Amino acid sequence: MGLTNNSAFATLALLLMVAAPLAGCFADEAVAIVDEEDARWLPSVFERSNMDYSDDDIYSRVSVNGTFGIDSVRSIFVDVPEINLADGGAGVTGSAVVHMGLWLPIIDGCDWEAAELPAKCQIPVISEIGPYYDDGDTSATTPADRLGKFLIENYVPHGFAIAQVSVFGTGESNHCMDLMGYDEQTGIDAAVEWLGTQSWSNGNVGIIGKSYDGSTPWNAAATGSEYIKTIVPMSGLIGLHELMWRNGSMEFRGAVMHNGVYGTFGIDGDTGDVENFCEGYIEGYYAGIAAYISGDNLAWTGSDYWEERYFLDRVIDNYNGSVYIIHGMQDWNVDPHMAFPTHNMLIENDFEVKGLYGQWGHDYPDRASGHSGLSAGRGAEAFPFTLRWDWADDLLEWFDFYLKDEGVKPLLHAEIQDNIGGWRVEQQYPPSDIIVQEYPFDSSGCELVSGGSSISTTSQTVLECIAFTDETRIVGTPTVSIESTIFPTATSGHLFVEMVQSSNGMHLGHAVMDLRFHAGGKNGQVLLPGQTVTANMEFLGMDVVVPAGDGIQLIISQTGEDYVPSPVSVQPVNIAIDGSSSLSLTIVNRNCGDLFLPPMQEPYPFC
């Protein structure tokens, strides 16, 4: 532990010794002496730059090791009686079960197999739930480098249980690989209830993970389980359709995600393969292809395939716990629009929310190997300041408060990093003091420099926007409105807009749209050949700094990144570049005085 931590502990101990004799007569005054900030064993992010952490492993370590040993792993099978004949799969062949590996601390006087245990043996659970145990990773009873090993070594010694849980159809869990559907949610709920009702459990369960494992926290919270007290979704999905479709535009994996990718986890050549043929798996054959054709969630057909795989609305309605969202601003596997506007929506609905948004890709906040491999314009400029060696401490403070009811409530804010490396704190994100600046597509705003008004599959149009007099910080989700006329023989069109820095072509952000969805929302419109519409395109989440004297360019093409045009939008699109189209930048005024330096880093070179 660094000096700052020791000082905090010493201050707190002294204050407690002084306050104790006065407790009977001057309780209120004594409590007032202990300022909330002084009571924090972990300094605020603005005071951590001089802290030292171990950086000799692939992940971060807590600054003070816990005092308990780590018991041998337990292999647990949990019955899921709610899966029945109507669900197919294991509902037909036998009892459905989910499997987990469970690690408990070694605490004197705690016999974990006993039916009744003293209060000191009541401990909370941190769980990671996903499809990868035995399917591309270690078994559920082996600490996974992905996250489990980090959790076990850091938090079991601090008195937490850790569970690695396999979703249905993966690892040693049977039934169907349901790809985040209701069956999977039922299995997760059974695992959570088991963890929350054991004799050794204090009834508090936290769920954490990244990617698919970062989606199961949302998935689980949607059920409204009384045992889930906090979730930490990292690059997780608020909905499956939202991952693979953006404004009607599909990522290439969208049509085959269930049966072509994850569905294969449940088919391994043994007698259990028959259990994989349940409702969700069968629907997966048509849901992706049909959504590719329509661009929407198929609700108009009576299908609930995508609806049951959307979690955020049910989380808001049913969940009663805290949320710590973590997302890479350069994550184009799970795009940042999963985190924005989710962060502010949760605040508006009275949830206790924290955010950690760094310029890393599809990764954890503390993985040097992943952060260091990012390319120019995709996170390289922010490295090594992306590395958060204080992350293990940060989570310990979070879990102590929300799972043990110990310590001071963590500061509920967003820690956001810009594309050149600078970290700052915002009370919400995107922040509330955004300034919107309009730039029409003409000589007063963004002027044509190459290409023309026709956008085909082989052409692109480049617009140069006026240079900024001062350093400019573009945040959140700026928009571009493009008056577009579809081809005379087509019934839609497709546009992709990339924003780059003028001086060096560095990627800053991008937006994509199938013109059937020009007005926004999830339901497209039927367009007529030759129809003119205004495409209101929202850029995916960004936090970028453009130096004074530099500017931005817009590169407009038919598609980009890993999006593919829908079958009805492969013809040219004519766009207006006469002032009827425009760019709206969302800007905030921040400077070096607003930044904090993470631990174990040299000072920012730009401050």
N, C-alpha and C positions, 0 to 999 in steps of 0.2 A: 504494500500500500504506500502511496506517496505521502508527502508531508501534509498536503491539504486534508487528506482523510484523517490522519492522526490528530491534526489540530481540531477537526470537527468533533471527533470522539472525545478529546480532552475537554473541549469547551462544554460539551453536553454533560459530561460527567461532573464537572465543577458546578455547573448550574443546578444539577439535580441534588448535589450534596448541600448546596446553599439553601435550596428551596425546601428540602425535606423537613427541617425543624419547624418551619413556618407553616406547614400544611394545615394545621388545625385552625389557626387564627387568620391567616392571610392567604388563603388558597387562591383567590382570584388574582391577587398581586403576584404570587409566586409563579402561577402559570404564565402571566404576562411577561415575566422575565425571560422565558425561553422563547425567543423569536423563532418562528417557523423555519426560517432559513438556517438558523444555528442548529436546529434539531436534525437537519439532514446530514446523514452520514456521507452521502454522495453529493459533492458540490454541484451547483448549477453548471450548465454547459459553458457559461461564460468564465468559469473558474477552474476548468479542468486541464488547461493547456500544459501545465507543469506536472501533471500526474504521470507516473510511470506504470506501464503494464507489460506483462509478458507477451512477446510477439514471436516466440519461437515455435509456435504450432500453427495449424492451418486456420484456427479460429481464436477469438479473444477469450481471456480468462478474467474471472472476478478478481478484484484487487485484494480481497481477504478470503482465504479458503475456509469452507465450513468445517465443523468439528466432527461430523459423523462419517463413519465408513459407508461403503456401498455394498449392500447385500447381493447375493447371487440372483441372477435374473430368474423370474418366474414366467412360465409359459401358461397363458390363461386363454380358455375358450369360453365365450359368453353366448348363451342361448338367446335367440331372437324369435320368440314364439309368434310375433306379429306377422312374420312371413308365412303365408298360408297358400292353399291350393290356387287361389286366384292370381297369385304373383308368379306362378310357375317356378322354375328352377328348384331350389331346395325346398320350396313349399310343396313340391310334388314328391321329391325323392327322399325327404327326411327333414329333420330339424335344421334350421339355418343357424349358423354360428359365425361370430367374428372372433378373430384371434389377435392376441396382443402379447408383447413382451413387457414385463413390469419390473422396474427396479425400485427398491425401497432402501432407505437409510438404515444403518445399524445403530440403534438407540438402546442404551442400557435399560432393561426392564420392559422392553416392548417385544412381545411375542406376537408376530404378525398373523399367526394362524388362530389366535384366541378369539372367542366370540365376543368378549368384552375387553376393552383396553382403557387404561387411565388417560386423562386429558393430554398428558405430554406425548402420547402416542397417536393423537389425532393430527394427521398431516394432510396437506393439500396435494393435488395431482397436476402435473403439467403433461399434456399429451400431444403427440404428433400423430396425425391420422392421414394415411394415404395409400396409394396402390403399389408402391415400389418395393416393398419387402418381398424378397425372393423373386421379384420381377424387375431385373435391372439393378438390384442392390442386394445388400445383406438380408438375412432373415430378420423377422421382427424381434427375435431374441438375441440379436447381435447389435451392439451400438453402431449406428450408422454415421459415417463421416458427413453425410448430408446435413444432419442436424442433431440426431439422437445422442451421439458421443459428446457433443458440446453441452447438451442439456444434462446428461447424466453426470459428467465430471464436474460441472459448475454448480449444479443445484441440488443433487441428492445429498452431498455433504452439508448443505444448508437446510436440510429437513424437508425436502420435497420428494414425492414419488414421481417417477417418469414412466410414461407408457408409450410404446410404439405400437400403433394399431393398424392392422390391415383392413381396408375396406372390402366389401363383398367381392368375391370373384378373383381376389389376389392373395398372394401369400398362402397362409393356411386357413383363411376365411373361405367358406364355401358360398353357394348361391351364385348370383349373376353379377358380372361386372356391369353395374348400372350407370356408370359415368355421371355421378352427381344427382341421379334421380331420386324419387321418393323411397325406393327400396334401400338405396345407399344411405339416405338420411335416417331411415328406420334402424339400420344396423349401427350407425354411428351413435344414435340416441341410446341404443341398448348398451353400448360400450361405456358411454358417459354415465348412464344411470348406475351401472355396476361399479364404476370407479367412485361415484359419489355416495354410495351406500354401504361400502365395506366397513367393517368394525374399526379399521385403522384410519379411515378417511374422515376429514373434517367437513366433508360435503361440498368442498370448493374445487372445481375443475377449471383449468385454463387450457386453451387449445392454441397451438402455434404451429407454423409451418410455412413453406415457400412453394409457389407454383400450384400444382394440384393439392399438395399438402397445405398450401396457404388458402385454398378454396374451401377445404373441409371446415375451417373455423366459421366461415360465413354459413356454410351448409348446416352445421350443427346449431349455430345460434338461431337460425330460422325456426327451429323446432320450439324455441322458448323454454328449453330445459332449465329447471330450477337450479341445477348443479353447476351450470356454466357461469362463472363469475367474470371471466375476462377472455377475450380472444386477441390473438396477435397474427393477423393475416399478412403474409409477405408475398407480394406479387400474386395475390389471390384473386379469384373471380367472384364478382358480385352476381354473375350470371354467365351461363355457358354460351348462349347466343351472343352476349355482349363481347365475349372474347373474340369470336371469329367473324362477326359482322360489324361494320362501322358505316352508318348511313347507307345501308343496303349493300355495301361492298364486302365481299367475302375474302378472308384469307384463304390461301390455297388449301389449308388443312381442314377447312370447315366441313366439306362434304363427306369426309371420311374419318373424322375424329373418333367417333364411337367404335364402329365395327372394324375400321382399318387400323386403328392405333391401339386404344385401350381395351377394346373388346377381345383382342388376341391374348391379353393377360389371362383370361379365364379359360382359354383353350390350350391345353398342353398335352393332349394325347392320352389322358387317363380316363377312367370311368366317370370322373366328376364333370367331364365336359358337358354332359347333358344338362347340368344345372345352370349352364350359362344361357340357355334359351328361355329367357323370361321376357316379359312385356317390353321393358326398356330396350333390351338388346335387339329384339325384332323391330321395334320402331326406329332404331338407329339406322336401319338399312335405307329407309326413305327420308328420314327427317333432314339429313344433311343435304341430299340431292335436291329435295323439294325447296328447302330454304335457299339454296344456291340460285334456283330459278326465280323465286319470288323476292328474295332479299329480306324477307321478314320472318317472323317467328311462327307462321302457319296457324295462328289462332283462328283466322277466318275459315280454315278447313275443319275446325273442330278438334284439331290436335292440341294436346297439352304437353307435348314432349319438351318444348323449349320453356314453356311457362313453369313447369314444375322444377326446372333447372335455373330459375331466377330466384335469388335469395334475398336481395336487399330489402324489398318491400316487406317480406315476412320478418326479417331481422328487426326492422323499425317497429313493426306491430307487436312482435312477440318477445323480443329479447330484453333482458333486464340486467345488463352487465356493461363493463367497460370495453373499449376498443382501442388497440394500438396498431395503427396501419403503418406498414413499412413497404416502400416501393422504390424501385430504381427508375430514375427519370430517363435512363437510356435503355429501358427494358422494352424491346419490341417483340418479345415472345408473349408476354402479358402486358399489353399497352397501359400507360399510366392513366388512361381514362377510367380504369377500375378504381382509382383512388380519388379522382376529381370528377364530378363534384361530391363524391361520397363523403369525404371528410366534413365538408360544411353542412351537408344534409343531416349527418348524425348530430352535429352541434345544434342545428335548428330543432332537432327532435329530442334535445336534452340528454344526450348520451355524454359520458365522460370519454373524451377522445384525445389521443396523441398521435402525431405523425412523424415519421422519419423518412425523408425523401432525398436520397443522394444521387449523384450522377454516375451510378453503376448500372450494369445491365441486369440480366435475369440472375440475380446473385444475392448473397447475404451482405450485410454492412461491413463485415470484418474479414473478407476473403481476399488476400493480397493477390493470389494467383489469377483470380478472375478479373479483378479491377485493373491489374497491370496490363492485361491483354486487350484492352479496349482501343479502338482506332480513333484517328483524328475526327473530331466532330461528333463522336459517339461516346464521349466520356474520358478520352485520353487527356484532355486539357485540365481536367479536374483532379487527376491522380497526382500524388498519393493522398491528397486531402480527403478523398472519398473514404479512406479507411477509418473505421470507428472502433478503435481498440477499447473504448469505454462501453461498448454495446453490452457485454456480459453484465457489467455493473448496472447499466441502465435497466436491463430486464430484471435483475435481482430486486432493485428498488420497486419496480412495477409489480412483480409477483408477490413480494413481501406484503405490499399494501393490499392488493386486490384478492389474494388467496389466503394470506395469514392474518390480515387486518393488523399489520404491524408497520411502524414507521409513519412518516408524513406522506400525505398524498403526493404522487408525482406531479410535476408541473405539466398541465394539459395545454400543449401548444404544438405547433408544427416546426420541426427543424428541417429546413430546406437548404439545399446546396445549389448554387448556380453553375452554369456550364464551364466556368473557368476555375471553380474550386471553392469559392467562398461560402461558408455556412452562416446562416442567420436564423433567428426565431421569428415566427409570425404567430399571432394569436389564433388565426384561422388560415386555411389555405384552399384556394387562392385568397389573398388578403382583401380586406374590405375597402382599402383606400386606392383601388385601381383607378387610373386615369385612362380613358379611351381616346385614342387619336385616330382620325380618319385620313386615309390616303386614297383618293380616287385614281382610277386607271387613266391618267392623263399626265400632262407635263407638270402639273402641280403636285402630283403624288407619286405614282408608280408608272413609269413611262416605258413603252415598248422599245427594246433594244435588239431583239432578234426573234425570228419566227413570225407568225402572223395570227390572224383571228381563227384559223382553222386548226383544230387539234386532232390529229390522226394517231394511229398506233405507231407511226414511225417519226412523228414530229413533236417538237416542243416549242413553247413560247416563253421568252424570258423578259421580265419586266424589272427595271431598275428603279428602286424607290429613293427618294431624296435622302441625302446624307444627314446624320444627326449632328447637331452642333455640340451637344453634351453626351457624355456616356449615358446609354439608355438601357434600362432593364425591362425586358419583355417577359411577363409572367402569366401563368395560368393557361387560358385557352383563347387566344386571339381568333378572330374570324375573318373570312374573306367571302364576299358576296359577288358572284360572277353571273352576269346575264348570259344565258346559254341557249343556243338554238340547236335542237337535235337534227340529225340527218333526215332528209325528206322521206327516206324509206325505212327509218328506224322508229322504235317506240320508247327509246331511252338513250342515255349517253353516260359516259363515265369520265370523271376528272380526278386528277391527283395534283396537288400543289405542294411543292417543297420550298421552304424558306431557307435561304443560305446567306452567309455574311458576304458582303460585296467584295471585300479586299482579298479574300482567300478561298471563297466557295465553301466554307465550313457549314455543315448541316446544322440548322437551328431548330427546325420543326417541320411537320408535314400534316396535310389534311387530305381526305379522300371521300368521294361521294358517287353513288349511283344516282343519276338525276331523277329517277322516280321518287327519291327521298329528298328532293330539293328543299322542301319546307321543314325538314327535320322530323324527329319522331321515329317510331318503329314501323309505321304503316305507310307504304309507298302509294303513289298515285298512278293511274293508267294515263299515259301520255299519248298524244297524237303525233303522227309523223310531221316533222317540221315545226313542232311546237316550241315556243320560247318560254323559258322559266328562269327564275333567279335562284341559283344554287347558293344557299347559305351554309357555308362549310366552316366547321369549327376545327382548329388545329388541336392535335393531341397535346396533353399537358407539357408545358415547357417553362424553363426559368433560365433565361439567357441574357448575357451582357454584350452589348455592341459598343465598341469604343467610340469616343468622340471623333468626329470626322469620317467615320465609316458609315456604311449603310447596309441595306438588305436587298436581296433580289428574290423574286418569285419565279420559280420554274414550273410552268404548267404543262402537264402531259396527260395522257389517258390513264396511266396507272403507274404504281411504284411500290417500293418495299415488297411485301409478299401478298399484296392484294391482287385479285383477278377480276376483270370486268364480268358482269353478269351476262348470260347468253343473249340478252336483248340489247346490249350496249357496246357493240364492237365497231360501230360506224363513227366517222368523224363528228366532232362537235364544234360549232362556231361560237366563239366567245366575243363579247363586246369589250373593246379596249378604248372606249371613247368617253369615259367618265361615268357611264351607267353601272360599271362594276367598281368595287372598292375593297381596300384592306382596312380592317379595324384592329389596331394594336392595343393590347392591354398592358399598361406600363405602371410601375411603381417607382417612387424615388427612394433609393437606398444608397448608402455609401459604406466605406470601410469602417466607419464608426458603428455600423449596425451588425458587423460580423463577429463571430467567435471562432477561435482556432481550436480544432480538436486535439486531443492529447497526442504527444509523440510526433509532432510535425514542426518543421521550420516555419517561421512567419511567412505569410502570404507574400509572394514577390510583387504583387500588384498594389499593395497597400503601403 
